[in-house]
Amino acid sequence: MPYNIIDLFSGVGGLSYGFARREEFRILAANEIDPDIARAYQLNHPSVQMLNCDIRDLDGEMLQAALGGRTVHLILGGPPCQSYSTVGRRRMDGRARLFLEYRRVVELLMPRAFVFENVTGILSMEKGRLFRWVQDEFAALGYELRAEVLNAVRYGVPQNRERVFLVGTLGPNGFTPPPPTHGEGLLPPVTLGEALGDLPPLKSGEESGVYAAPPANDFQRFVRDTDALTEHRSPRNAPHLIRLMEALGDGESKDDLPEELRPRSGYPNTYAKLWWDRPSTTVTRNFACPSSSRCIHPRDSRAMSIREGARLQSFPDSYRFWGGDGKKRLEIGNAVPPLLSMALAEEILRLLGPPPEE
């Protein structure tokens, strides 16, 4: 009998991905408030009961109806992180307190374990008081806690992306970080070029549905699970921005531009190219907006396509997104990278042990 799971604040399903791939786990239900994002989750996890509503509306009756009376052994989820992010304004608004709704559902279901994921900014919010509050709330339910910061690049994701994972168990907690596969003394980190090199070159505003080359490395072989290339379309930019992007060298930023092209405003990491031979910087919802993040394609001198953003998060090419382009980028930028979720699922299985017999 597999371990039953519910995924809260599920997003497009990046955290679900690694657990759904294993026969030892069965995702029964997921909760996501945004209709487009909920639809994207359903496209990729059609057997999961989607509860498309505000988590504050989830009560015991609704949960039991979705779960079919079955016991939940594991809860996954990451409450919205914008309030905790070190990028932009940080504030204790309503979203910052949504972890209490996660805790409420944990208390209703009392699973054997839970996995709570968030940005590392939550650790320093309110000088550390917020994360201590989070831990105290779960400890009050009887959970023993372990918190670890994991960088996705250590697990074969072509992106430096640190996230904190708080794991709680009823009873002794032996959670340890999943063993890294990439980095010092291991496989070299996957670079942007290795992740995207088989995709056809594009200019601003162009689109292609044909791969440029066969898979050339293990990462490409993992993501190339389809013959159909979709979502590979570069946003159309104004001539001045195109000239600016073409003037940048590999890894250069606006401060390296000629005076006549240099923007008068922007942070150091805006209007900046990525490096072809390094992993990407953290992918956010702004990965196609050069004025908001370092996201200019180093080879093609253009904004990134949706498929490229998905690749840098390690989503397979068959993975589907839903809504307008802005919503699709939000779905990708907020997700847990699938390769990281696969490593995490393996470690959680080790923690829980083999599922019980029927």
C-alpha positions in Angstrom: 0.0 0.0 0.0 1.6 3.3 -1.0 1.9 6.3 1.3 -0.9 8.7 0.6 -0.1 12.3 0.0 -1.9 15.7 -0.2 0.0 18.6 -1.7 -1.0 22.1 -0.4 -0.2 25.3 -2.3 0.7 22.8 -5.0 1.4 25.3 -7.8 2.1 23.6 -11.1 3.3 20.4 -9.4 7.1 20.6 -9.2 7.2 19.2 -5.6 4.6 16.6 -6.5 6.7 15.4 -9.4 9.3 13.4 -7.6 6.8 11.7 -5.4 4.4 10.9 -8.2 7.2 9.0 -10.1 7.6 6.5 -7.3 5.2 3.6 -6.7 5.7 3.9 -3.0 3.8 7.2 -3.0 0.3 8.1 -4.1 -0.9 11.7 -4.4 -4.6 11.7 -3.6 -5.3 15.4 -3.6 -3.8 18.8 -4.2 -4.9 22.4 -3.3 -4.2 25.4 -5.5 -6.1 28.7 -5.4 -5.3 30.0 -8.9 -7.6 28.4 -11.6 -5.0 28.5 -14.4 -2.3 27.0 -12.2 -4.7 24.4 -10.9 -5.5 23.5 -14.5 -1.8 23.2 -15.3 -1.4 20.8 -12.3 -4.3 18.7 -13.5 -2.8 18.4 -17.0 0.3 16.9 -15.6 -1.3 14.9 -12.7 -4.7 13.9 -14.0 -5.3 11.2 -11.3 -5.0 13.7 -8.5 -8.2 15.3 -7.0 -7.6 19.0 -7.4 -9.2 21.3 -4.8 -9.2 24.6 -6.6 -10.0 26.9 -3.7 -8.6 29.2 -1.1 -6.9 26.9 1.5 -8.9 28.8 4.2 -12.0 27.2 2.7 -10.7 23.7 3.2 -12.5 22.0 6.1 -12.6 18.5 7.3 -15.7 17.5 5.3 -14.2 18.8 2.0 -10.9 17.0 2.7 -12.5 13.7 3.6 -14.6 13.8 0.4 -11.5 14.4 -1.7 -9.5 11.7 0.1 -12.3 9.1 0.0 -11.9 8.5 3.7 -8.3 7.3 3.2 -5.6 8.1 5.7 -3.0 10.7 4.6 0.5 9.8 5.6 2.4 12.7 4.2 1.6 16.4 3.5 3.7 18.5 1.0 3.6 22.2 0.3 5.1 25.6 0.3 3.0 28.6 1.3 3.4 31.7 -1.0 6.9 33.0 -0.6 6.7 36.6 -1.9 6.4 38.0 1.7 9.6 36.3 2.7 11.8 36.8 -0.4 14.9 38.9 0.0 14.1 40.3 -3.5 11.8 43.3 -3.1 9.8 44.3 -0.1 9.5 41.9 2.9 6.5 42.3 5.1 4.3 40.4 7.6 1.1 40.6 5.5 -1.7 38.0 5.2 0.3 35.8 2.9 3.2 35.6 5.4 0.7 34.0 7.8 -0.7 31.5 5.4 1.6 28.9 7.0 -1.0 28.8 9.8 -3.4 27.4 7.3 -0.9 24.7 6.3 -0.6 24.0 10.0 -4.4 23.8 10.4 -4.6 21.1 7.7 -1.7 19.2 9.3 -3.7 19.3 12.5 -6.9 18.1 10.8 -5.1 15.1 9.2 -2.1 14.5 11.5 0.0 12.7 8.9 3.1 10.7 9.8 5.2 13.4 8.2 5.1 16.7 6.4 7.5 18.6 4.1 7.2 22.4 4.3 9.2 24.3 1.5 10.0 28.0 1.2 12.6 30.5 0.2 15.6 31.0 2.5 14.4 34.5 3.3 12.0 33.0 5.7 15.0 32.2 8.0 15.9 35.8 8.5 12.4 37.4 8.4 11.7 39.3 11.6 15.3 38.6 12.7 14.6 34.9 12.7 11.5 35.1 14.8 9.1 34.1 12.0 10.8 30.8 11.4 11.0 30.1 15.1 7.2 30.8 15.2 6.7 28.3 12.3 8.6 25.6 14.1 6.9 26.3 17.4 3.5 25.9 15.8 4.3 22.4 14.4 6.2 21.3 17.5 3.0 22.1 19.5 1.2 19.4 17.4 3.8 16.9 18.5 6.1 16.9 15.5 9.8 16.6 15.7 11.5 18.9 13.2 14.5 19.1 11.0 15.3 22.0 8.7 17.8 21.9 5.8 18.7 24.4 3.1 19.2 22.7 -0.3 20.6 24.1 -3.5 19.0 22.6 -6.6 22.3 22.8 -8.5 23.7 20.0 -6.3 21.0 17.7 -7.6 21.6 18.2 -11.4 19.4 21.2 -11.9 21.1 23.8 -14.1 20.4 26.6 -11.7 21.6 27.9 -8.4 18.4 27.9 -6.4 18.5 27.6 -2.6 15.3 26.7 -0.7 14.7 25.7 2.9 12.9 22.4 3.7 11.3 21.9 7.1 10.5 18.2 7.6 8.3 17.1 10.6 7.7 13.6 11.8 5.5 12.1 14.5 8.2 10.3 16.6 12.0 10.4 16.1 13.0 12.4 13.0 16.0 11.0 11.2 15.7 13.3 8.1 19.0 14.2 6.5 19.7 16.1 3.3 19.5 14.0 0.1 23.0 13.1 -0.9 24.2 15.6 -3.6 25.0 14.3 -7.0 26.8 17.3 -8.4 29.4 19.7 -7.1 32.9 19.4 -5.6 34.1 15.8 -5.8 31.0 14.7 -7.7 29.6 15.3 -11.2 30.2 18.9 -12.4 27.2 21.2 -12.2 25.0 21.2 -15.3 25.6 24.4 -17.2 23.1 26.6 -19.1 24.7 25.5 -22.4 24.3 21.8 -21.5 20.7 22.4 -20.5 19.7 24.4 -23.6 22.2 23.5 -26.3 19.8 21.2 -28.2 17.2 23.9 -28.6 17.2 25.8 -31.9 18.5 29.4 -31.9 15.9 32.2 -31.9 15.9 35.9 -32.5 13.5 38.2 -30.7 9.9 37.3 -31.6 10.8 34.1 -33.3 9.4 30.6 -32.5 10.4 27.0 -33.3 8.9 23.6 -32.8 11.9 21.5 -34.0 14.9 20.4 -32.0 18.2 21.5 -33.3 20.2 18.4 -32.3 19.8 15.0 -30.6 20.2 14.9 -26.8 23.9 15.4 -26.0 24.1 14.7 -22.3 22.3 13.1 -19.4 20.3 16.2 -18.5 19.0 16.6 -22.1 18.1 12.9 -22.2 16.1 13.4 -19.0 14.1 16.4 -20.3 13.7 15.1 -23.8 10.8 12.8 -23.1 8.8 13.9 -26.2 9.4 14.5 -29.9 7.3 17.6 -29.8 9.1 20.9 -28.8 6.5 23.3 -27.4 6.6 26.8 -25.8 9.9 27.7 -27.5 9.1 31.3 -28.4 11.1 34.4 -27.7 9.2 37.5 -26.5 9.2 40.3 -29.1 11.3 43.2 -27.8 11.7 46.8 -29.0 14.7 47.6 -31.2 16.6 49.5 -28.5 16.4 46.6 -26.1 17.5 44.2 -28.9 20.6 46.4 -29.6 21.3 46.5 -25.8 21.2 42.7 -25.5 23.3 42.2 -28.6 26.0 44.5 -27.2 26.4 42.4 -24.1 29.0 39.7 -23.9 28.7 36.4 -22.0 27.8 37.2 -18.4 28.0 41.0 -18.8 25.5 43.4 -17.3 24.3 47.0 -18.0 27.4 48.5 -16.4 29.5 46.9 -19.2 27.4 48.6 -21.9 28.4 51.7 -24.0 27.1 54.9 -22.5 24.6 55.4 -25.3 22.9 52.1 -24.6 23.2 51.9 -20.8 19.9 52.1 -19.0 19.7 54.9 -16.5 18.0 52.7 -13.8 18.0 49.1 -12.7 19.7 46.8 -10.2 23.2 45.4 -10.9 21.7 42.1 -12.0 19.2 43.6 -14.5 19.8 44.0 -18.2 22.4 41.2 -17.8 23.3 38.1 -19.7 23.6 34.7 -18.2 26.7 32.6 -18.7 26.7 29.8 -21.3 29.2 27.7 -19.4 27.7 28.1 -15.9 24.5 27.1 -14.2 21.8 29.8 -14.3 21.1 32.2 -11.5 17.8 31.6 -9.7 14.8 31.5 -12.1 11.9 33.7 -11.1 8.6 34.6 -12.7 10.6 37.4 -14.5 12.9 35.1 -16.5 11.8 36.8 -19.7 12.1 40.4 -18.5 15.7 41.7 -18.8 14.8 44.8 -16.8 13.8 42.7 -13.8 16.4 39.9 -13.6 19.6 38.4 -15.1 17.9 36.4 -17.9 19.3 37.4 -21.3 20.2 34.4 -23.4 24.0 34.4 -23.7 24.2 32.9 -27.2 21.1 34.4 -28.9 21.0 37.8 -27.2 17.3 37.8 -26.5 14.8 37.1 -23.7 14.3 33.5 -22.6 11.5 31.3 -24.0 9.0 29.6 -21.7 10.5 26.2 -22.6 14.0 27.5 -21.7 12.8 28.7 -18.3 11.2 25.3 -17.7 14.4 23.5 -18.8 16.4 25.5 -16.3 13.9 24.3 -13.6 14.5 20.7 -14.9 10.9 20.3 -16.1 10.6 17.6 -18.8 9.7 18.9 -22.3 6.3 17.1 -22.1 5.3 19.1 -19.0 2.4 21.5 -19.8 1.7 24.9 -18.5 -1.6 26.8 -18.7 -2.8 30.4 -19.1 -1.2 33.4 -20.7 2.6 33.7 -21.0 2.9 35.7 -17.9 1.0 33.0 -15.9 3.1 30.2 -17.4 6.3 32.0 -16.3 4.8 32.4 -12.8 4.0 28.7 -12.7 7.6 27.9 -13.7 9.4 30.5 -11.5 7.5 29.5 -8.3 8.0 25.7 -8.7 10.3 23.3 -6.9 12.6 21.9 -9.6 11.5 18.3 -10.5 15.0 16.9 -10.1 15.3 18.3 -6.6 11.8 16.8 -5.8 13.0 13.4 -7.0 16.0 13.5 -4.7 13.8 14.7 -1.8 11.2 11.9 -2.4 14.0 9.3 -2.2 15.1 10.7 1.1 11.6 10.9 2.5 11.0 7.2 1.6 14.2 6.3 3.4 12.9 8.3 6.4 9.5 6.6 6.4 10.6 3.1 5.5 8.9 0.7 3.1 5.1 1.3 2.9 3.0 -1.1 4.9 1.4 -4.2 3.3 -2.2 -4.0 2.3 
